[in-house]
Amino acid sequence: MAKKELEFFDSSSIEWTQCEGKVASLKERILVNDEETGTVSRLLKFEPGTDTSPNGILKHDFWEEVYILEGSITDLRLNQKFTKGMYACRPPGMPHGPWVTDEGCMTFEVRYPVK
């Protein structure tokens, strides 16, 4: 099964929910999810002042593409700031984070499994 077909709709009709992990100020809005394949499109919101250090360095077993829509985040491991308009494509196993942001940040992400 593929992701379900959706024409333009007001994504604010989907509630923000807390992400897995230990950081309450990190929220996600799942736009579409194919539970059979594990493919997910989501918005990720870092509230101003978020620090994801309690979640540690992330690595996962899926591909992840990330585009920063608003604000900025700083990768503490790399000591590098990433800002609006920047893009990342992360293969499975690539370490990233933890992150901090003073102003907040919102990203659009697509996650898909290894084929």
Backbone bond lengths (Angstrom), bond angles and torsions (degrees), N, CA, C in turn:
res aa  C-N    CA-C-N  psi(-1)  N-CA   C-N-CA  omega(-1)  CA-C   N-CA-C  phi
1 M - - - 1.461 - - 1.525 109.24 -
2 A 1.294 116.64 140.60 1.457 122.21 177.96 1.529 109.61 -95.20
3 K 1.320 115.07 175.54 1.460 118.56 172.25 1.523 107.87 -57.36
4 K 1.326 115.57 149.63 1.468 117.60 -179.83 1.524 110.77 -72.05
5 E 1.295 114.90 152.83 1.463 121.74 179.31 1.516 108.99 -75.11
6 L 1.328 115.94 129.26 1.468 121.58 179.06 1.523 108.69 -138.09
7 E 1.310 116.88 126.96 1.456 121.00 171.17 1.523 106.50 -85.90
8 F 1.321 118.05 169.67 1.465 120.38 -179.93 1.517 111.17 -48.30
9 F 1.331 115.56 135.38 1.462 121.59 177.01 1.522 107.41 -149.67
10 D 1.300 116.21 163.63 1.464 122.23 179.88 1.526 108.32 -76.93
11 S 1.323 116.68 106.06 1.466 119.96 -176.55 1.521 112.77 -66.77
12 S 1.332 117.27 -14.89 1.470 118.59 177.29 1.531 111.24 -68.75
13 S 1.331 117.17 -8.88 1.466 119.68 175.28 1.535 110.96 -73.86
14 I 1.330 117.35 -11.61 1.465 122.31 176.56 1.529 107.95 -96.59
15 E 1.304 116.87 127.54 1.469 121.74 -177.74 1.530 111.24 -70.38
16 W 1.334 115.25 146.94 1.452 120.97 168.18 1.528 107.46 -75.46
17 T 1.316 116.92 135.98 1.462 120.87 176.29 1.523 108.64 -126.79
18 Q 1.317 116.48 153.82 1.457 120.73 178.73 1.525 109.35 -67.95
19 C 1.317 115.90 137.84 1.465 121.45 177.62 1.526 109.91 -73.64
20 E 1.326 115.08 160.32 1.457 119.56 171.92 1.520 108.60 -59.60
21 G 1.310 116.74 150.82 1.453 120.56 179.01 1.508 111.51 113.61
22 K 1.333 115.19 -165.42 1.460 122.28 -169.80 1.525 114.18 -107.85
23 V 1.341 118.16 13.23 1.468 121.05 -173.30 1.528 109.49 -115.23
24 A 1.322 116.64 104.55 1.466 122.00 -175.87 1.525 113.12 -66.88
25 S 1.334 118.04 -23.83 1.471 121.08 -176.61 1.531 112.76 -89.67
26 L 1.326 117.02 11.03 1.459 122.50 176.88 1.525 107.51 -108.21
27 K 1.344 116.69 114.02 1.471 121.89 -173.37 1.515 110.65 -121.93
28 E 1.333 115.54 153.67 1.457 120.67 177.01 1.519 110.31 -131.67
29 R 1.313 113.58 152.40 1.464 122.30 173.88 1.531 104.96 -126.18
30 I 1.341 116.35 104.35 1.463 121.00 -179.32 1.528 108.01 -76.16
31 L 1.322 116.25 113.74 1.459 121.29 -178.34 1.521 111.22 -80.34
32 V 1.325 115.80 -42.22 1.462 121.23 177.33 1.521 107.78 -157.78
33 N 1.331 115.11 144.82 1.453 121.48 -175.47 1.520 108.98 -142.38
34 D 1.321 116.32 126.12 1.456 120.90 172.80 1.523 106.74 -102.35
35 E 1.316 116.62 98.94 1.457 121.16 -175.46 1.525 112.34 -64.96
36 E 1.315 117.19 -25.69 1.461 120.58 -179.60 1.535 111.71 -69.99
37 T 1.334 116.83 -42.27 1.469 120.21 -177.89 1.525 113.04 -99.42
38 G 1.321 117.99 -19.05 1.461 121.12 -176.40 1.511 113.56 86.91
39 T 1.325 118.02 7.00 1.455 121.41 178.54 1.530 109.47 -76.54
40 V 1.329 115.77 132.29 1.471 121.52 -176.52 1.525 109.25 -138.25
41 S 1.336 116.39 138.97 1.466 122.78 167.62 1.516 106.58 -116.60
42 R 1.333 116.28 130.86 1.465 118.93 -176.52 1.516 111.55 -149.57
43 L 1.319 114.32 160.64 1.452 122.20 166.11 1.523 105.94 -100.82
44 L 1.322 116.91 139.41 1.459 122.35 177.31 1.514 107.63 -121.18
45 K 1.325 116.27 129.45 1.465 121.11 -176.69 1.524 109.84 -120.50
46 F 1.336 114.93 123.18 1.451 123.02 171.37 1.530 105.83 -99.14
47 E 1.306 117.73 113.66 1.469 120.19 176.69 1.534 108.63 -64.71
48 P 1.343 118.54 154.05 1.468 119.63 175.91 1.535 109.93 -53.19
49 G 1.331 115.42 136.52 1.458 121.23 179.85 1.521 115.05 85.78
50 T 1.322 118.22 3.47 1.468 120.84 -179.15 1.524 110.98 -65.57
51 D 1.328 114.91 138.77 1.466 123.45 173.32 1.522 106.51 -133.96
52 T 1.326 117.27 115.02 1.464 120.35 -176.84 1.530 112.77 -91.57
53 S 1.313 117.88 14.23 1.467 121.06 179.93 1.528 113.51 -52.11
54 P 1.348 119.86 -37.87 1.471 118.64 178.49 1.532 113.44 -59.53
55 N 1.336 118.06 -22.54 1.468 121.28 177.91 1.527 112.39 -85.68
56 G 1.332 117.64 -11.04 1.453 121.77 179.08 1.514 113.45 72.05
57 I 1.320 115.24 -165.07 1.465 122.10 176.69 1.525 107.57 -79.57
58 L 1.328 116.65 132.06 1.457 121.00 -178.24 1.524 111.39 -93.86
59 K 1.329 115.42 142.53 1.463 124.69 168.61 1.519 104.85 -144.39
60 H 1.319 117.68 140.41 1.458 119.34 178.58 1.517 110.61 -141.61
61 D 1.328 115.30 169.95 1.464 121.14 -173.19 1.521 113.06 -97.79
62 F 1.329 118.10 22.39 1.464 122.97 179.70 1.518 109.77 -134.07
63 W 1.326 116.03 162.20 1.460 122.60 171.78 1.517 108.86 -74.23
64 E 1.325 116.60 147.83 1.462 121.17 178.87 1.529 108.43 -142.31
65 E 1.340 115.08 125.95 1.455 121.11 173.13 1.514 107.67 -112.76
66 V 1.333 116.21 134.04 1.467 121.39 -173.79 1.525 109.14 -133.36
67 Y 1.340 115.63 131.88 1.465 122.15 175.27 1.520 107.69 -125.01
68 I 1.323 117.94 127.46 1.466 121.67 -179.10 1.526 109.31 -83.23
69 L 1.337 115.35 116.03 1.466 122.15 -179.16 1.525 112.53 -85.76
70 E 1.323 116.79 -39.03 1.473 122.33 -175.50 1.517 109.62 -146.24
71 G 1.334 115.99 148.72 1.453 121.34 171.38 1.521 113.71 72.99
72 S 1.338 114.32 -151.51 1.462 120.30 -177.91 1.522 110.09 -156.47
73 I 1.337 114.62 159.42 1.464 121.96 173.05 1.525 107.49 -136.70
74 T 1.325 115.41 150.07 1.458 121.31 176.36 1.515 108.53 -115.95
75 D 1.329 115.63 126.84 1.459 122.30 175.97 1.527 107.05 -82.04
76 L 1.336 116.99 113.82 1.465 121.36 -176.48 1.531 111.77 -67.80
77 R 1.306 117.97 -32.93 1.459 121.83 -179.55 1.528 110.85 -67.34
78 L 1.335 116.31 -40.68 1.465 122.16 -179.42 1.525 112.82 -91.12
79 N 1.347 116.56 -13.84 1.460 122.12 -173.34 1.526 110.20 52.44
80 Q 1.353 115.02 50.00 1.460 121.17 -177.10 1.526 109.90 -136.11
81 K 1.332 115.40 136.64 1.462 121.91 -179.62 1.523 109.45 -97.59
82 F 1.336 115.16 136.59 1.457 122.26 178.24 1.522 108.39 -120.04
83 T 1.335 117.31 136.76 1.460 121.97 -168.72 1.530 112.29 -126.27
84 K 1.326 114.52 171.42 1.463 123.44 178.20 1.523 111.09 -43.72
85 G 1.347 114.69 132.68 1.460 120.64 178.10 1.513 114.12 92.86
86 M 1.337 117.89 -8.43 1.467 120.53 179.79 1.527 110.15 -86.06
87 Y 1.338 115.11 154.51 1.467 122.92 -173.70 1.525 109.80 -133.66
88 A 1.330 116.16 145.13 1.463 122.35 174.02 1.523 109.53 -133.96
89 C 1.332 116.15 146.14 1.454 122.61 172.77 1.524 106.33 -128.41
90 R 1.337 116.02 111.14 1.462 121.06 -172.80 1.518 111.15 -110.43
91 P 1.333 116.91 121.31 1.465 119.57 175.42 1.527 110.58 -75.35
92 P 1.316 117.23 164.00 1.457 120.28 176.31 1.531 110.96 -54.52
93 G 1.338 115.77 137.45 1.455 121.99 177.67 1.512 115.68 86.76
94 M 1.335 119.23 -6.74 1.465 121.28 -179.49 1.531 109.75 -72.12
95 P 1.341 118.53 123.12 1.467 119.83 178.35 1.530 110.89 -72.75
96 H 1.342 116.28 142.68 1.464 121.72 174.92 1.519 109.95 -154.82
97 G 1.348 115.00 152.61 1.451 120.83 -176.42 1.519 110.63 77.99
98 P 1.333 115.24 -176.18 1.463 128.30 0.42 1.533 111.86 -70.48
99 W 1.336 113.39 165.90 1.455 122.45 -172.55 1.527 111.38 -119.39
100 V 1.337 115.74 151.66 1.462 122.51 168.25 1.519 108.04 -134.47
101 T 1.332 115.10 153.59 1.465 120.36 174.36 1.519 109.17 -150.05
102 D 1.317 116.04 133.31 1.465 120.53 174.34 1.523 110.00 -84.21
103 E 1.329 116.79 -44.96 1.459 122.11 -172.81 1.523 114.49 -88.26
104 G 1.327 117.00 -15.30 1.457 121.26 -173.72 1.521 109.83 97.23
105 C 1.319 115.61 166.22 1.452 120.89 -177.40 1.522 108.91 -158.44
106 M 1.328 116.99 146.68 1.458 121.70 171.51 1.522 108.26 -132.21
107 T 1.337 114.94 133.55 1.450 120.71 179.32 1.525 110.41 -124.04
108 F 1.328 115.29 157.00 1.456 122.58 168.52 1.514 106.05 -108.80
109 E 1.325 116.91 129.71 1.458 121.27 -176.00 1.525 111.07 -129.40
110 V 1.321 114.83 145.10 1.456 122.27 169.87 1.520 106.24 -124.88
111 R 1.320 115.40 126.96 1.467 122.24 178.79 1.518 108.37 -118.37
112 Y 1.334 115.89 134.32 1.453 118.83 179.53 1.521 109.72 -147.23
113 P 1.326 116.08 149.53 1.465 120.36 -174.67 1.526 112.40 -74.39
114 V 1.315 115.19 163.68 1.457 122.33 173.40 1.515 107.43 -69.78
115 K 1.315 117.67 136.53 1.474 120.76 179.86 1.503 110.27 -96.81
